[in-house]
Amino acid sequence: MTRDTHPTNETTEKRPDEMSLDELRDEIADIDRELVELIARRTYVADTVARVKDERDLPTTDESQEEVVMERAGENAERFDVDSNLVKAIFRLLIELNKVEQRESR
């Protein structure tokens, strides 16, 4: 989705403003499942990063990389016309949770 367009519904040909309340709720349920799937994928990759860091005796925290991730999150938020502060808060939480897991696994 960009500022000029709205996301399309993958399961139907209807636009969200043409859908019933039940259809909209079903769409949100599908999106929620996809979000959880993406979080699971991201967590798996972050766990792999943690193993590589451990093998190479690198520190858990990499502030410069975190800055890159946060900057990218803000840019993507702007691209999709989503509140940048909200997106950054979500990414900050994901990063902090990954760091906790990395520390616990060492």
C-alpha positions in Angstrom: 0.0 0.0 0.0 1.3 3.5 -0.8 -0.1 6.8 0.0 -1.9 6.7 -3.4 -3.4 3.3 -3.1 -5.2 1.0 -0.7 -4.3 -2.6 -0.1 -6.4 -5.1 -2.0 -8.1 -8.0 -0.3 -6.4 -11.3 -1.5 -9.3 -13.5 -0.6 -12.0 -11.6 -2.5 -12.2 -9.1 -5.3 -14.0 -6.6 -3.1 -12.4 -3.5 -1.7 -12.5 -3.1 2.1 -15.1 -0.4 1.8 -17.4 -2.9 -0.1 -17.1 -5.7 2.5 -19.5 -6.7 5.2 -18.4 -6.5 8.9 -17.9 -10.3 9.0 -15.8 -10.2 5.8 -13.7 -7.4 7.3 -13.2 -9.3 10.5 -12.2 -12.4 8.5 -9.7 -10.3 6.6 -8.3 -9.0 9.9 -8.0 -12.5 11.2 -6.1 -13.5 8.0 -3.8 -10.5 8.4 -3.2 -11.3 12.1 -2.2 -14.9 11.1 0.2 -13.5 8.5 1.7 -11.1 11.0 2.4 -13.9 13.5 3.9 -16.0 10.7 6.2 -13.1 9.8 7.2 -12.6 13.4 8.0 -16.3 13.7 10.2 -16.1 10.5 11.9 -13.0 11.9 12.5 -14.7 15.2 14.0 -17.8 13.5 16.4 -15.6 11.5 17.3 -13.6 14.6 18.0 -16.8 16.5 20.3 -17.8 13.6 22.1 -14.4 13.9 22.5 -15.1 17.6 24.2 -18.5 16.9 26.5 -16.8 14.4 27.4 -14.1 17.0 28.0 -16.7 19.6 30.3 -18.8 17.3 32.3 -15.7 16.4 32.3 -14.4 20.0 30.5 -11.2 19.0 28.5 -9.1 21.4 24.8 -9.6 21.6 24.0 -5.9 21.1 25.0 -4.2 17.9 23.7 -0.6 18.2 24.7 0.4 14.7 22.7 -2.5 13.3 19.7 -1.6 15.5 19.9 1.9 14.2 19.8 0.6 10.6 16.8 -1.5 11.4 15.0 1.4 13.1 15.7 3.7 10.2 14.5 1.1 7.7 11.3 0.6 9.8 10.6 4.4 9.8 11.2 4.5 6.0 8.8 1.6 5.4 6.2 3.2 7.7 6.4 6.4 5.6 6.2 4.4 2.4 3.0 2.6 3.5 1.6 5.7 5.2 1.6 4.2 8.7 2.5 6.0 11.9 6.2 5.9 12.1 6.3 6.0 15.9 4.0 3.0 16.1 6.1 1.0 13.7 9.3 1.9 15.4 7.8 1.0 18.8 6.9 -2.5 17.4 10.4 -2.9 16.0 12.0 -1.8 19.2 10.0 -4.5 21.1 11.0 -7.1 18.5 14.6 -6.1 18.9 14.5 -6.2 22.7 12.8 -9.6 22.7 15.4 -11.0 20.4 18.2 -9.6 22.5 16.7 -11.2 25.7 16.5 -14.5 23.9 20.1 -14.2 22.6 21.4 -13.4 26.1 19.5 -16.4 27.6 20.8 -18.8 25.0 24.5 -17.9 25.7 
